[in-house]
Amino acid sequence: MTIKQQYYEATANTLIKRLAARQIEGFYFAAKEEACEKALSFAKEGTSASFGGSMTLEETGILAGLRSRNDITLYDRATGKNPKEVANIMHEALSCDTYYMSTNAITTEGELVNIDGNGNRVAALIYGPKQVVIVAGMNKVVPDAASAVSRVRNSATPPNCIRLNKNTPCAVTGVCADCFSPDCICNQIVVTRRSGNPDRIKVILVGEDLGY
């Protein structure tokens, strides 16, 4: 085990205890393959599932795993043939059994910090799905909420805007301009400090650098 791996594991163990105090169930896996297996186990046969946009879900194989299953009902907006169908699928996702997402950042105290464009992802996190499974690489752990917002706006949003072909200042310069561009994806900033329903939110920490 490398020094970095030891550091990730020690930090995760502390973080899991702090998440528990906030009624959020935490898990840690050193490798993304183990994390993927655990994450998919929460979607039981005969139930429904959906997910928010996430490079982490793609990189861990969770997205492919969900799409390969024929024993669950998957609300996948990629199957929508037009904007109306996509919108309907996104609304259906808000009442699914298990919702998958990553988090833009997580503080060492256990706060989840997310910045969203449409708001469907943070809406599902807050209310609707029976359980929310969050998968995050340890590279997303930061000291506090202010650092989390700074990380998202300066390190995560610019590459996401490039990936999504958004016409924003940060997609051109790589630096947040605190813009009001029509393509802005920083429309809602949500800090989740506690889960009102015990263990509804599950956070799977991975000892790898994942996502943006």
C-alpha positions in Angstrom: 0.0 0.0 0.0 1.4 3.4 -1.0 1.5 6.4 1.2 -1.3 8.0 -0.8 -3.4 4.9 -0.4 -2.8 4.9 3.4 -3.7 8.5 3.6 -6.9 7.9 1.6 -7.9 5.0 3.8 -7.2 6.9 7.1 -9.1 10.0 5.9 -12.1 7.8 4.7 -12.3 6.0 8.1 -12.6 9.4 9.8 -15.0 10.7 7.3 -17.3 7.6 7.6 -17.6 8.3 11.3 -18.6 11.9 10.7 -21.1 10.9 8.0 -22.7 8.5 10.5 -23.3 11.4 12.9 -25.2 13.1 10.1 -27.3 9.9 9.5 -25.5 9.2 6.3 -24.1 5.7 5.8 -20.5 5.6 4.5 -18.3 2.9 2.9 -14.8 2.8 1.7 -13.2 0.7 -1.1 -9.6 1.0 -2.3 -10.5 0.1 -5.9 -13.3 1.2 -8.2 -14.2 -2.4 -9.1 -15.1 -3.1 -5.5 -17.0 0.1 -5.2 -18.9 -0.7 -8.4 -20.0 -4.1 -7.1 -21.2 -2.6 -3.8 -23.0 0.3 -5.5 -24.9 -2.0 -7.9 -26.0 -4.3 -4.9 -28.3 -1.5 -3.7 -30.5 -1.8 -6.7 -32.5 -4.9 -5.9 -34.3 -7.1 -8.4 -37.7 -5.8 -9.4 -37.0 -2.2 -8.3 -36.4 1.0 -10.2 -33.2 3.0 -10.5 -31.9 6.1 -12.2 -28.8 8.4 -12.2 -27.5 11.9 -12.5 -24.8 13.0 -15.0 -21.5 11.8 -13.6 -18.1 11.0 -15.0 -17.4 9.0 -11.8 -20.3 6.6 -12.6 -18.9 6.1 -16.0 -15.3 5.6 -14.8 -16.3 3.0 -12.2 -18.4 1.0 -14.5 -21.6 1.6 -12.5 -23.4 3.2 -15.4 -22.6 0.3 -17.7 -23.6 -2.1 -15.0 -27.0 -0.5 -14.6 -27.7 -0.4 -18.3 -26.8 -4.1 -18.6 -29.3 -5.3 -16.1 -32.7 -6.6 -17.2 -34.0 -7.2 -13.7 -34.6 -3.6 -12.8 -36.5 -0.7 -14.4 -34.0 1.9 -15.4 -35.0 5.5 -16.0 -32.2 6.5 -18.5 -32.6 9.9 -20.1 -30.2 8.8 -22.9 -33.1 6.7 -24.2 -35.3 9.8 -24.8 -36.0 10.4 -28.4 -36.8 14.1 -28.1 -36.6 16.9 -25.4 -40.1 16.1 -24.1 -39.2 12.4 -23.6 -36.0 13.3 -21.9 -37.8 15.7 -19.5 -40.4 13.0 -18.7 -37.7 10.4 -17.9 -35.9 13.0 -15.6 -39.2 13.5 -13.8 -39.8 9.8 -13.4 -36.3 9.4 -12.0 -37.4 11.6 -9.0 -39.6 8.8 -7.7 -37.3 5.8 -8.4 -36.2 3.3 -5.7 -32.5 4.0 -6.0 -30.8 7.0 -7.5 -27.1 7.0 -8.3 -24.9 10.1 -8.5 -21.5 11.4 -7.4 -20.9 14.5 -5.4 -19.0 17.5 -6.6 -17.2 17.7 -3.3 -17.4 16.4 0.3 -15.9 18.1 3.3 -13.9 16.3 5.9 -16.7 17.0 8.3 -19.1 15.1 6.1 -21.0 17.8 4.2 -22.0 17.1 0.6 -21.6 20.1 -1.7 -23.1 20.0 -5.2 -23.5 22.6 -7.9 -26.1 21.8 -10.6 -27.4 23.2 -13.9 -30.9 21.8 -14.4 -31.2 20.9 -10.7 -32.6 17.4 -11.3 -29.6 15.8 -9.6 -29.7 17.9 -6.4 -33.5 17.5 -6.4 -33.2 13.8 -6.3 -30.6 14.0 -3.5 -32.8 16.2 -1.4 -36.2 14.4 -1.8 -37.9 11.7 -3.9 -36.0 8.5 -4.5 -36.2 6.0 -1.6 -32.4 5.9 -1.4 -29.5 7.8 -2.9 -26.2 6.1 -3.6 -23.3 8.5 -4.0 -19.9 7.4 -5.3 -16.9 9.7 -5.0 -13.2 9.4 -5.4 -11.1 10.6 -2.5 -9.8 13.5 -4.7 -13.1 15.2 -4.0 -12.6 15.5 -0.2 -11.9 19.1 0.9 -11.5 20.8 4.3 -14.7 22.9 4.3 -17.8 24.1 2.4 -16.0 27.2 1.1 -13.2 25.1 -0.3 -15.8 22.7 -1.8 -17.5 25.5 -3.7 -14.1 26.8 -4.9 -13.1 23.3 -6.0 -16.3 22.8 -8.0 -16.3 26.2 -9.7 -12.6 26.2 -10.6 -11.7 22.6 -11.0 -14.8 20.7 -11.9 -17.1 23.0 -13.8 -14.7 24.2 -16.6 -13.9 20.6 -17.8 -17.6 19.7 -17.5 -18.6 22.7 -19.6 -16.0 21.6 -22.2 -17.4 18.0 -22.1 -21.0 19.2 -22.5 -20.1 21.7 -25.3 -21.4 24.6 -23.2 -20.7 28.1 -24.4 -19.5 29.6 -21.1 -16.5 31.7 -20.3 -14.9 28.9 -18.2 -15.0 26.6 -21.2 -12.8 29.1 -23.1 -10.5 30.3 -20.4 -10.6 27.4 -17.9 -11.3 29.9 -15.1 -14.7 30.6 -13.4 -16.1 34.0 -14.4 -19.1 33.8 -12.0 -21.1 34.2 -15.2 -24.8 34.4 -16.0 -24.3 32.8 -19.4 -27.4 31.0 -20.9 -25.3 27.8 -20.8 -24.2 28.3 -17.2 -24.3 25.0 -15.2 -23.8 26.6 -11.8 -27.4 27.5 -11.1 -28.0 25.8 -7.8 -25.5 25.4 -5.0 -26.7 22.8 -2.4 -25.0 21.9 0.8 -26.3 18.7 2.4 -25.3 18.8 6.1 -27.5 15.9 7.3 -29.9 13.3 6.0 -33.4 13.7 7.6 -34.1 10.0 7.0 -31.5 7.7 8.6 -29.2 6.0 6.0 -31.3 7.1 3.0 -28.1 8.6 1.6 -25.2 6.2 1.2 -21.7 7.5 0.3 -19.2 5.1 -1.2 -15.7 6.5 -1.0 -13.1 5.2 -3.5 -9.4 5.3 -2.9 -8.8 6.6 -6.5 -9.0 9.9 -8.3 -12.3 9.8 -10.1 -14.4 12.4 -12.0 -13.7 16.1 -12.1 
